[in-house]
Amino acid sequence: MSKFVETFFILVLILYPHVGGARDLYATEFEDFPVGDNKWANTDGWLSNDTTSGAQGILQDYLPGLPFGKTAFLGFTPPSSTLTTLARAINYDPATEGVHRLSFESYLGVQDSTNGRRDQFFISFYDIDGNFLAAIIFDNREAEGLMVRGQGRADGSIQSYATDVPFIRGDQVFDVVALQILRVEIDLATNTWSAQLDGLPLFSDAPFTDPSFAPLTLGATAAEWELTSPLTLLAGDNWLFVADWFVRTEPQGKEPFLIDTISRNPDGGTTISWTGEPGFDYQVFSSQDLKSWSDNLAGAAFTGVTSTGALTFTDSTPQTTHRFYRVERSVSP
């Protein structure tokens, strides 16, 4: 990709913190990727059906002055086929891993065409068997840049639904770069998902994919470029700009989280019990005045919980006056 933006304006850039404690299934900011055309594919496990045309690759400092460094692109140069896929295997099975809620998050944007031809870009999800599950579709063919979501069907087709939320397109003529954050949350147990663009809900708890694919797994995530024209030489010079790519587990514990029992022992110590759940760590804190809290009690940390069941902590120090306790739950790193 030879075009380089010397001056630019970021239309949308909202920095959202990543969910603390969620376990990364795959994470990259592309900093370890080599720079150049065709360099996105065949690096760090990414596979593509197009590794020679220059329709995908890695850029260096495309947004100088912002903390992105290397970024990826898909598009601009005519590809070798009408559907170009960049896929990264995840191979996550909630039946064996124990957590069924996942999230996807990426900074990305669509740069509009200058040649009058416009295409579609997908953020797609596949199961371990290679079945297409669903996609978020940036349909650049629509005059308003309408964003739609795709839902997989057993025959491999995509059934699309409008969200009525437009995405912002960059303008290559005026060196305007569009960059927005897409967040997707998937519940593989209930076959539902939700998505937000720059924090604005696109849809919530909608059907994720065809239920015949159950039990659901996540085999791969992908960026895809589908041409409007059946001829690759008539591709739009639009392209997808990707600044990072995160796939995480998102454990969800029972709410509200409460201590089940607390009792004074005959020896003067105190025993606390609560229900532990997989994917979470627990820490017992103590205080003498409800203002200053300490986590230095022996055996007060519970990490690596793998199954649902009772957890018990005993403070064996006899209390002559009083002591307060609290238990904090956090997602395991």
N, C-alpha and C positions, 0 to 999 in steps of 0.2 A: 504494500500500500504506500504510494509515493506522496500523497497529499499530506501536508503537515500544517496545522493551524498555528500561525504565529501570534495572532491576537484572538481573543475569545471572550465570551461572556457566559457564565454558568446560569442557566435559567432557573434551575431548582437544585439545591444542594442542602438537604437537611441531615445532619449527622445524628443518627440514632445509636445509642449504645447497644451492643450485643447483649443478649440475655445472659446474665451472670450464671455461671455454673453449668450451663448446658454443655453436653459432650459433643465435640466436633466429630462428625463422621467424615467430612472433608472440608478443608478450608484452604483458600489460597487468595493472595493479593497479587499473584503473578510475578512477584519480585525475583523468584528463582528461575524464571523462564528466559530462554534466549530471545533476543530481539530480532524481529524481521518477519517477512511474509512466510506463511506456512509453518510458523514456529509454535502456534497454539497447540496444534495436533502433535501427537507423539512426544509430549512432555508431561511429566507428572501423571501419567495414566490416562491422558485425554486421547480419544480416538476420533477419527473423522473419515468420511468417505471422499474427502477432497484434500489432498496433501500437496498439490503441485500448482494450482491455479493462482495462488496469491489472494484468494478470497477470505482467508483467515490468517491471523498472525498476532504478534505482540509489538506494541508501541512503547517507546521510552519517553517519559516526561511529556506526554501529549497535553497534560494540563499543568504547565509549570506554575509554581507558587502554591499548589495544592498537594496534600499528602498522599498522592496516589502512586507516583513513580511509574512503574510499568503497568500497562493496561492491555486488554485484549480487544480484538475487533473481528467481526464477521460480516462480510459483504464488500461493497464498493467495486471490486474487480469481478468481471463475469466468472461464474464458477464452472465446474466441470459437469454439474447436473442441476436439475431444477430444484432439488432439495439437498441442502448442505447441512450436515449434522456434526456438531462437536459434542461428544458425550463423555462423561466421567462416571465410571462404575462406583456404586456405593455398596450394593449387595447387602442390604440390611433386612433382616427378618425379625419382626417384633416377637414372634413366637419363641425364638431362642434368646433374644437380647433382653426381653422383658419390658421395654418401653415402646409404646405404640404411637406416641405423638412426636412428629418431626417438624422442623422448620427449614425453610430456604430463605436466604437473604442475599441481595446483590445490589450494588450500585450499577446502573446501566442507563442507556439512552439510545434512541434511534435518530440517526442523522438522515435528514430528508434527501431525496434524489434531486439532482440538477438536470437529469435528462428526460424528465417527464414520465418515467416509468417507476412504479412503486410496488413493493412486495410486502411479504409478511415475515415477521420474526417471532419465533416461539421460545419460551422457556418451558421445556417439556420434562415429563416424568414417566419412567418406564419401570416395570416390575422385574424381578430377577429372571423371569422366563423370557424377557424381551418384549412383553406386551406393552403397547402404549397405554398409559393410564389417563393422563390429562395434560393440559398445557395452558399457560397464560400467553395470549396472542396479542402482539403489538401489530395491528393491521394498518400498515402505512398506506394502503390503497384508499382508505376512507378520508374524505376531505377534512374532517374534523379530528382525525387521528384517534378515532374511537377505539378504546381497548375492549377486547372481549376475552372470555375464558373458554377454553376448549375442554370437553369432557370425553374420555375415551369410550369406545364401544367395542364389543367383542369382535366385530368384523374389522377392527383396526381404524375405523373412521373417526373423525373429530366432529362432535356436535357442539356448535358454538352458541354462546349466550352473551348478549351485550351487557355491559356493566353500567353504561351511561356515564362513565368516567373517562374523559379524554386524557391521553398522555401528551407530553410536550415533545415536539420534534425539533432537533437541531437544524440549523440553516448553514449549509456548507458555503453558500455564496457570500454570506456576511460573517463567516467564521464564528457562528454561534453554536456552542456545544450544549446539548441537553443532557442532563444527568439527574436521574431520580433513583430513589431506593424502593425496590420491590421486596416485600416480605410475604411469604406464603407459609401457612400453618396447615399441616395435614394430620388427620387422625386416622390411622390405618385400621383401628378397631371398629370405628363407627362409619367408615367410608365417607367422611366429610372433610371439607377444607375451607379455609378462609384466606383472603388476600388483602393487602393494603399497598397503596402506592403513595409514597411520601406520607404515610400515616393515615391517608384517606381510605376508608373501607371500600373495596371493590365488590366483595360479597362475603357473607359470613355463614358458616356451617352449611354450605351447599353440598349436594352429592358430588363426590370426588370422581368416581369412575364407574364403569359397568360392574354391578355386583357379582356377575358371574366370574370375575377374576379373584374372588375371595378364596382363601385368606390372602390379604394384601401384603406385599413386600415392596421395598424400594430398591430396584436394581441399578438405576442410573438416572442422573439428571443431565439435561442437554440444552445447548443453545442451537437453534435451527433457523435456517433461512430458506423460505419457499418462494420461488419466482411466480409472478403473475403470468408471464409468457412461457409457452412450452419450448422456446428457443433460448439457450443460455446467453447468446450474443445480444439478446434484447432484455437483459437483466437491468433493473434499476441500479443506479450507483448509490443507493441508500445503504446504510450499514448500521450494525448494532455495536455499540460501544459498551464494554464491560470492564468495570474497575475492580471487582472482587467477586468471590463466589463462596458461600458458606452453607453447609448442610449440617444440621444439628439434631440431636435428640432433645425433646422438650417434655421431661417428666411432669405429670400433673398429679399432685397428691390429693387425698380426700380433704375436703373443706367442710367446716373449719378444722384446722389442726389444733387438737386439745390434748392436755395431759389427762390420762384416764384415771389414775389413782395417785395419791400421795399420802404416806402414812409414817407415823413415828414408831420406831422399833423399840423393843424392850431395853436395848443397850443405849438408847438415846440418839441413835442415828436416824436417818430419814431415807425412805425408799420411794422413788418416783417411777411410774411406768406409763408408757404410751404405745401407740401402734406405729411401728416402722414400716416404710414402704420402699420398694426397690427404686433406685435412681436418686435417692436422697441421702444426705448426711445430716446428723443431729448433734447438737452441742448443748450441754447443760450449763447454765450460768447461775451464779449465786450472788446474793447481796445481803448486807446487813441493814441497808437504809432505803432500798428501792431507788437509789440514785446512782451509785457506783456498782457496776456488775463485773464479776470475775469469772474466767473460764479455766482456772487453774486447779480445779478439783480433780483428783486422780480418777481416771476411768470415765471422765465426763464427755468424751468425744466418741461418737459412733459413726464410722465411715464404712463405705463399701457394702451397704445393705443390699442384699440380693433377693429377698423375698418378704412378703407381707407377714408381720407377726409382732408379738409383744417385745418391746425393749425395756429394760429395767436398769436403773441407776441407783446405787446406794451411797449416800454420804455417811460414812461410818463415824465421823467426828461427832461426839456427843455435844448437843447444843444446850447451853445453860440459860440462854435468853431466847433469841429467835434468829431465824435465817430464812430468806426468801429465795425461791428458785424460779427459773423459767427455762424452757427448752426451745431452741431455735432450729427450724428445718431449712435446709438449703439444697439446691440441686447439686448432685455430685459432679465434680470436675471431670 
